[in-house]
Every structure is written in structure tokens, then in C-alpha cells.
Amino acid sequence: MSDDPDPAYDVDFREHPEAYDIGRGEQGVFKVQPSKDELLPLWRISTLDAAEEGAAAIHARYREYRDREEFPGMDMARKYLQMGWTRAMRYAK
């Protein structure tokens, strides 16, 4: 499915949510499919306005995943929001 050599991520986690491992921190944000392809384009931190728009879009996607009871997508959305926050705190210092 992907170009990633790690077979643990060569899975469509929407079709096989039982194969999803929560992991630690931001683990998997650039590998877990199809969430990566859906969330990465929304994740922006270049300006405050872009970050706020991206966070709102990712949060909306989180709610969509929640409504479909799609845990891997919910967890990935949470990780993208967390990743944006940690980057913002790092840059603020």
C-alpha cells in the first residue's frame, strides 16, 4: 500500500482498526494510513492564522472520525493537534 518499508504500517487502518497500536507521543503521524493522507494537508504552523485554521480543520476531522467510531483516525487527529501545540511551544521559547 505505501512506500514505507515497515510492514507494520502497510495496513489500511480504516479497514483493519484492530491492527492499530496507539504508540507513544506522536508516533505514526507520518505513516498511519489513510489518516496521514487526510490530516497532513490540514496541518499548518507557518503563521498563527494558518495554524488556527488547520487546528479547526483537524478538530472537525476528529469529530467525523468519532461519529464513525473510527479510533485510529481519532487518535491520529489528536496526535496532529498535539504535534502542532508542541511545535508552537518550542518556537515560542
DSSP file with accessible surface (Angstrom, degrees, kcal/mol):
  #  RESIDUE AA STRUCTURE BP1 BP2  ACC     N-H-->O    O-->H-N    N-H-->O    O-->H-N    TCO  KAPPA ALPHA  PHI   PSI    X-CA   Y-CA   Z-CA
    1    1 A M              0   0  130      0, 0.0     2,-0.2     0, 0.0     9,-0.1   0.000 360.0 360.0 360.0 -45.5    0.0    0.0    0.0
    2    2 A S        -     0   0   39      2,-0.2     8,-0.0     1,-0.1    29,-0.0  -0.677 360.0-117.4-117.5 174.4    2.7    2.5    0.9
    3    3 A D  S    S+     0   0  171     -2,-0.2     7,-0.1     2,-0.0    -1,-0.1   0.428  78.4 116.1 -86.9  -0.6    6.3    3.1    0.1
    4    4 A D        -     0   0   40      1,-0.1    -2,-0.2     5,-0.1     5,-0.1  -0.557  61.2-148.1 -72.6 129.0    7.2    2.6    3.8
    5    5 A P  S    S+     0   0  123      0, 0.0    -1,-0.1     0, 0.0     5,-0.1   0.606  72.9  98.4 -74.6  -8.0    9.4   -0.5    4.3
    6    6 A D    >   -     0   0   59      1,-0.2     3,-2.0     3,-0.1     4,-0.3  -0.685  62.3-158.3 -83.4 110.2    7.9   -1.1    7.7
    7    7 A P  G >  S+     0   0  102      0, 0.0     3,-1.2     0, 0.0    -1,-0.2   0.743  86.0  73.7 -63.3 -19.1    5.2   -3.8    7.3
    8    8 A A  G 3  S+     0   0   61      1,-0.3     3,-0.1     2,-0.1    -2,-0.0   0.777 103.3  40.8 -63.9 -22.9    3.5   -2.6   10.5
    9    9 A Y  G <  S+     0   0   30     -3,-2.0     2,-1.2     1,-0.1    24,-0.3   0.344  85.8  95.7-106.7   5.4    2.3    0.4    8.5
   10   10 A D  S <  S+     0   0   77     -3,-1.2     2,-0.3    -4,-0.3    -1,-0.1  -0.311  70.3  98.7 -89.5  52.2    1.4   -1.4    5.3
   11   11 A V  S    S-     0   0   35     -2,-1.2     2,-1.0    -3,-0.1    22,-0.6  -0.986  76.9-127.4-139.0 142.8   -2.2   -1.6    6.5
   12   12 A D  B  >  -a   33   0A  38     -2,-0.3     4,-1.8     1,-0.1     3,-0.5  -0.843  25.2-165.0 -88.9 104.3   -5.3    0.4    5.8
   13   13 A F  T  4 S+     0   0    6     20,-2.3     7,-0.2    -2,-1.0    -1,-0.1   0.633  83.1  63.1 -73.3 -11.4   -6.3    1.1    9.4
   14   14 A R  T  4 S+     0   0   87     19,-0.2    -1,-0.2     1,-0.2    57,-0.1   0.895 112.0  36.8 -73.0 -40.6   -9.8    2.2    8.5
   15   15 A E  T  4 S+     0   0  136     -3,-0.5    -2,-0.2     1,-0.2    -1,-0.2   0.774 131.6  31.0 -79.3 -27.6  -10.4   -1.4    7.2
   16   16 A H    ><  +     0   0   84     -4,-1.8     3,-1.8     1,-0.1     4,-0.3  -0.526  63.3 158.0-131.3  66.6   -8.4   -3.0    9.9
   17   17 A P  G >  S+     0   0   63      0, 0.0     3,-1.6     0, 0.0    -1,-0.1   0.792  71.2  70.2 -63.9 -23.4   -8.6   -0.9   13.1
   18   18 A E  G 3  S+     0   0  142      1,-0.3    -5,-0.1    -3,-0.1    -2,-0.0   0.734  92.3  59.1 -65.2 -19.5   -7.7   -3.9   15.2
   19   19 A A  G <  S+     0   0   53     -3,-1.8     2,-0.3    -6,-0.1    -1,-0.3   0.575  82.4 109.1 -84.3  -8.0   -4.2   -3.7   13.8
   20   20 A Y    <   -     0   0   26     -3,-1.6     2,-0.5    -4,-0.3     3,-0.1  -0.506  51.6-162.7 -76.9 132.5   -3.7   -0.2   15.1
   21   21 A D        -     0   0  132     -2,-0.3    -2,-0.0     1,-0.1    -3,-0.0  -0.970  16.8-140.2-113.6 124.7   -1.3    0.3   18.0
   22   22 A I        -     0   0   83     -2,-0.5    -1,-0.1     1,-0.1     5,-0.0   0.891  36.6-175.0 -54.9 -44.8   -1.7    3.6   19.9
   23   23 A G        -     0   0   25     -3,-0.1     2,-0.3     3,-0.1    -1,-0.1  -0.116  28.6 -62.9  74.0-176.6    2.1    4.1   20.3
   24   24 A R  S >  S-     0   0  211      2,-0.0     3,-2.3     0, 0.0     0, 0.0  -0.826  85.5 -31.9-112.2 146.5    3.8    6.9   22.3
   25   25 A G  T 3  S-     0   0   41     -2,-0.3    58,-0.1     1,-0.3    57,-0.1  -0.210 125.7 -16.3  55.1-126.1    3.7   10.6   21.7
   26   26 A E  T >  S+     0   0   50     56,-0.1     3,-1.8     2,-0.0    -1,-0.3   0.176  91.0 150.1 -99.2  17.7    3.4   11.5   18.0
   27   27 A Q  T <   +     0   0   95     -3,-2.3    52,-0.1     1,-0.2    -2,-0.0  -0.217  65.4  14.3 -56.4 130.4    4.4    8.0   16.8
   28   28 A G  T >> S+     0   0   11      1,-0.0     4,-2.7    51,-0.0     3,-2.2   0.322  80.7 124.4  93.9  -6.8    2.8    7.1   13.5
   29   29 A V  T <4 S+     0   0    4     -3,-1.8    11,-0.1     1,-0.3    -2,-0.1   0.794  82.7  39.8 -61.8 -27.1    1.6   10.5   12.3
   30   30 A F  T 34 S+     0   0  105      1,-0.1    -1,-0.3     3,-0.0    -3,-0.1   0.244 125.5  36.5-102.1  13.1    3.6   10.3    9.1
   31   31 A K  T <4 S+     0   0   80     -3,-2.2     2,-0.4     1,-0.1    -2,-0.2   0.646  81.0  99.7-131.4 -35.0    2.8    6.6    8.5
   32   32 A V  S  X S-     0   0    2     -4,-2.7     4,-2.7     2,-0.1     5,-0.2  -0.506  71.6-118.5 -71.3 119.3   -0.7    5.5    9.6
   33   33 A Q  B  4 S+a   12   0A  13    -22,-0.6   -20,-2.3    -2,-0.4   -19,-0.2  -0.784  79.9   9.3-106.8 148.0   -3.0    5.4    6.5
   34   34 A P  T  > S+     0   0   18      0, 0.0     4,-1.4     0, 0.0    -1,-0.2  -0.986 123.3  61.6 -88.2   3.2   -5.5    6.7    5.5
   35   35 A S  H  > S+     0   0    1      1,-0.2     4,-2.8     2,-0.2     5,-0.4   0.872  99.4  56.9 -58.1 -40.6   -5.3    9.2    8.3
   36   36 A K  H  X S+     0   0   55     -4,-2.7     4,-2.4     1,-0.2    -1,-0.2   0.946 107.6  46.9 -57.6 -47.7   -1.9   10.6    7.2
   37   37 A D  H  4 S+     0   0  100      1,-0.2    -1,-0.2    -3,-0.2    -2,-0.2   0.790 117.5  44.2 -66.6 -25.3   -3.2   11.5    3.7
   38   38 A E  H  < S+     0   0   46     -4,-1.4    -1,-0.2    -3,-0.2    -2,-0.2   0.817 123.3  31.7 -87.0 -33.2   -6.3   13.1    5.2
   39   39 A L  H >X S+     0   0    0     -4,-2.8     3,-1.4    -5,-0.2     4,-1.0   0.827 102.7  69.2 -98.0 -36.6   -4.7   15.0    8.1
   40   40 A L  G >< S+     0   0   57     -4,-2.4     3,-0.9    -5,-0.4    -3,-0.1   0.893  96.9  54.6 -56.2 -41.3   -1.2   16.1    6.9
   41   41 A P  G 34 S+     0   0   74      0, 0.0    -1,-0.3     0, 0.0    -2,-0.1   0.771 109.3  50.3 -64.4 -20.3   -2.5   18.5    4.3
   42   42 A L  G <4 S+     0   0   45     -3,-1.4     2,-0.7    -4,-0.2    -2,-0.2   0.673  87.0  97.3 -86.8 -19.5   -4.5   20.3    7.0
   43   43 A W    <<  +     0   0   44     -4,-1.0     2,-0.4    -3,-0.9     8,-0.1  -0.620  49.3 159.5 -81.5 110.9   -1.6   20.6    9.5
   44   44 A R        +     0   0  128     -2,-0.7    11,-0.2     6,-0.2    10,-0.2  -0.995  21.6 161.4-134.6 139.3   -0.1   24.1    9.1
   45   45 A I        +     0   0   59     -2,-0.4     6,-0.1     9,-0.1    -1,-0.1   0.249  47.6 107.0-135.7  11.5    2.1   26.1   11.5
   46   46 A S  S    S+     0   0   99      1,-0.1     2,-0.3     2,-0.1     3,-0.1   0.842  92.0   7.7 -66.8 -34.9    3.6   28.7    9.2
   47   47 A T  S  > S-     0   0   81      1,-0.1     4,-2.7     0, 0.0     5,-0.2  -0.939  78.1-109.3-138.9 164.6    1.5   31.6   10.6
   48   48 A L  H  > S+     0   0  121     -2,-0.3     4,-2.6     1,-0.2     5,-0.2   0.929 119.7  49.2 -61.1 -44.6   -0.9   32.0   13.5
   49   49 A D  H  > S+     0   0  106      1,-0.2     4,-2.5     2,-0.2     5,-0.2   0.930 112.4  47.6 -61.4 -44.3   -3.9   32.2   11.1
   50   50 A A  H  > S+     0   0   21      1,-0.2     4,-2.7     2,-0.2    -6,-0.2   0.913 112.4  50.0 -63.3 -40.4   -2.8   29.1    9.2
   51   51 A A  H  X S+     0   0   31     -4,-2.7     4,-2.8     2,-0.2    -2,-0.2   0.909 111.3  48.1 -65.2 -42.4   -2.3   27.2   12.5
   52   52 A E  H  X S+     0   0  111     -4,-2.6     4,-2.2     2,-0.2    -2,-0.2   0.919 113.7  46.8 -65.4 -41.9   -5.7   28.2   13.8
   53   53 A E  H  X S+     0   0  141     -4,-2.5     4,-2.3    -5,-0.2    -2,-0.2   0.918 114.3  47.7 -64.4 -44.8   -7.4   27.2   10.5
   54   54 A G  H  X S+     0   0    8     -4,-2.7     4,-2.7    -5,-0.2     5,-0.2   0.917 111.1  50.4 -63.2 -42.5   -5.5   23.9   10.4
   55   55 A A  H  X S+     0   0   42     -4,-2.8     4,-2.7     1,-0.2    -1,-0.2   0.914 111.2  49.0 -62.8 -42.0   -6.3   23.1   14.0
   56   56 A A  H  X S+     0   0   61     -4,-2.2     4,-2.3     2,-0.2    -1,-0.2   0.914 112.5  48.1 -63.8 -40.9  -10.0   23.8   13.4
   57   57 A A  H  X S+     0   0   35     -4,-2.3     4,-2.1     2,-0.2    -2,-0.2   0.906 112.9  47.5 -66.9 -40.6  -10.0   21.6   10.3
   58   58 A I  H  X S+     0   0    1     -4,-2.7     4,-2.6     2,-0.2    -2,-0.2   0.910 111.2  51.2 -68.4 -38.6   -8.2   18.7   12.1
   59   59 A H  H  X S+     0   0   83     -4,-2.7     4,-2.2    -5,-0.2    -2,-0.2   0.906 109.1  51.0 -64.5 -39.1  -10.6   19.0   15.1
   60   60 A A  H  X S+     0   0   29     -4,-2.3     4,-1.9     2,-0.2    -1,-0.2   0.915 110.1  49.5 -62.5 -40.9  -13.5   18.8   12.7
   61   61 A R  H  X S+     0   0   64     -4,-2.1     4,-2.6     2,-0.2    -2,-0.2   0.900 106.6  56.5 -65.1 -38.8  -12.0   15.7   11.1
   62   62 A Y  H  X S+     0   0   64     -4,-2.6     4,-2.7     1,-0.2    -2,-0.2   0.935 106.7  49.6 -55.3 -46.6  -11.6   14.3   14.7
   63   63 A R  H  X S+     0   0   96     -4,-2.2     4,-2.7     1,-0.2    -1,-0.2   0.882 109.1  52.3 -63.3 -37.0  -15.3   14.7   15.2
   64   64 A E  H  X S+     0   0   87     -4,-1.9     4,-1.5     2,-0.2    -1,-0.2   0.927 110.7  47.0 -63.2 -45.1  -16.0   13.0   11.9
   65   65 A Y  H  <>S+     0   0    0     -4,-2.6     5,-2.9     1,-0.2    -2,-0.2   0.909 112.2  51.1 -61.3 -41.9  -13.8   10.0   13.0
   66   66 A R  H ><5S+     0   0  113     -4,-2.7     3,-1.7     1,-0.2    -2,-0.2   0.922 106.8  53.0 -61.9 -43.6  -15.6   10.0   16.4
   67   67 A D  H 3<5S+     0   0  121     -4,-2.7    -1,-0.2     1,-0.3    -2,-0.2   0.819 112.9  44.5 -62.4 -30.0  -19.0    9.9   14.8
   68   68 A R  T 3<5S-     0   0  126     -4,-1.5    -1,-0.3    -5,-0.2    -2,-0.2   0.363 112.4-122.4 -91.5   2.5  -17.9    6.9   12.7
   69   69 A E  T < 5 +     0   0  177     -3,-1.7     2,-1.0     1,-0.2    -3,-0.2   0.884  57.1 156.1  55.4  43.3  -16.3    5.3   15.8
   70   70 A E     >< -     0   0   19     -5,-2.9     4,-2.1     1,-0.2    -1,-0.2  -0.773  19.5-178.2-103.5  89.1  -13.0    5.2   14.0
   71   71 A F  H  > S+     0   0   94     -2,-1.0     4,-3.0     1,-0.2     5,-0.3   0.894  75.7  55.4 -61.1 -45.6  -10.5    5.1   16.8
   72   72 A P  H  > S+     0   0    2      0, 0.0     4,-2.4     0, 0.0    -1,-0.2   0.929 111.4  46.2 -56.2 -41.6   -7.2    5.1   14.7
   73   73 A G  H  > S+     0   0    0      2,-0.2     4,-2.6     1,-0.2    -2,-0.2   0.913 112.2  50.7 -65.5 -42.1   -8.4    8.3   12.9
   74   74 A M  H  X S+     0   0   33     -4,-2.1     4,-2.3     2,-0.2    -1,-0.2   0.935 112.2  47.0 -59.7 -45.8   -9.4    9.9   16.2
   75   75 A D  H  X S+     0   0    9     -4,-3.0     4,-2.3     1,-0.2    -2,-0.2   0.905 112.0  49.9 -65.8 -39.4   -6.0    9.1   17.7
   76   76 A M  H  X S+     0   0    0     -4,-2.4     4,-2.4    -5,-0.3    -1,-0.2   0.917 109.7  51.0 -65.8 -41.4   -4.1   10.4   14.7
   77   77 A A  H  X S+     0   0    0     -4,-2.6     4,-2.3     1,-0.2    -2,-0.2   0.933 110.3  50.2 -60.7 -43.9   -6.1   13.7   14.7
   78   78 A R  H  X S+     0   0   98     -4,-2.3     4,-2.7     1,-0.2    -1,-0.2   0.925 109.8  51.0 -59.0 -42.4   -5.3   14.1   18.4
   79   79 A K  H  X S+     0   0    1     -4,-2.3     4,-2.8     1,-0.2    -1,-0.2   0.888 108.2  51.1 -66.3 -37.9   -1.6   13.5   17.6
   80   80 A Y  H  X S+     0   0    0     -4,-2.4     4,-2.2     2,-0.2    -1,-0.2   0.919 111.8  47.5 -64.9 -41.4   -1.6   16.1   14.9
   81   81 A L  H  X S+     0   0   53     -4,-2.3     4,-2.2     2,-0.2    -2,-0.2   0.931 113.8  47.8 -64.4 -41.5   -3.1   18.6   17.2
   82   82 A Q  H  X S+     0   0   70     -4,-2.7     4,-2.8     1,-0.2     5,-0.2   0.915 109.7  52.9 -64.0 -41.3   -0.6   17.7   19.9
   83   83 A M  H  X S+     0   0    0     -4,-2.8     4,-2.2     1,-0.2    -1,-0.2   0.903 109.1  49.3 -63.0 -41.6    2.3   17.9   17.4
   84   84 A G  H  X S+     0   0   15     -4,-2.2     4,-2.4     2,-0.2    -1,-0.2   0.920 111.8  49.0 -62.7 -41.7    1.2   21.5   16.4
   85   85 A W  H  X S+     0   0  165     -4,-2.2     4,-2.5     2,-0.2    -2,-0.2   0.937 110.9  48.6 -65.3 -45.5    1.0   22.5   20.1
   86   86 A T  H  X S+     0   0   32     -4,-2.8     4,-2.2     1,-0.2    -1,-0.2   0.899 112.4  49.4 -65.2 -36.6    4.4   21.1   21.0
   87   87 A R  H  X S+     0   0   46     -4,-2.2     4,-2.7    -5,-0.2     5,-0.2   0.929 110.4  50.6 -65.2 -44.0    6.0   22.8   17.9
   88   88 A A  H  X S+     0   0   55     -4,-2.4     4,-2.1     1,-0.2    -2,-0.2   0.920 111.3  47.9 -60.9 -41.5    4.3   26.1   18.9
   89   89 A M  H  X S+     0   0   73     -4,-2.5     4,-1.3     2,-0.2    -1,-0.2   0.902 111.6  50.6 -67.3 -38.8    5.6   25.9   22.4
   90   90 A R  H  < S+     0   0  146     -4,-2.2     3,-0.3     1,-0.2    -2,-0.2   0.923 113.1  45.0 -63.5 -45.6    9.1   25.1   21.2
   91   91 A Y  H  < S+     0   0  149     -4,-2.7    -1,-0.2     1,-0.2    -2,-0.2   0.832 107.4  59.3 -69.5 -31.4    9.1   28.0   18.8
   92   92 A A  H  <        0   0   80     -4,-2.1    -1,-0.2    -5,-0.2    -2,-0.2   0.819 360.0 360.0 -67.4 -28.2    7.7   30.4   21.4
   93   93 A K     <        0   0  208     -4,-1.3    -1,-0.2    -3,-0.3    -2,-0.2   0.715 360.0 360.0 -81.2 360.0   10.7   29.7   23.7
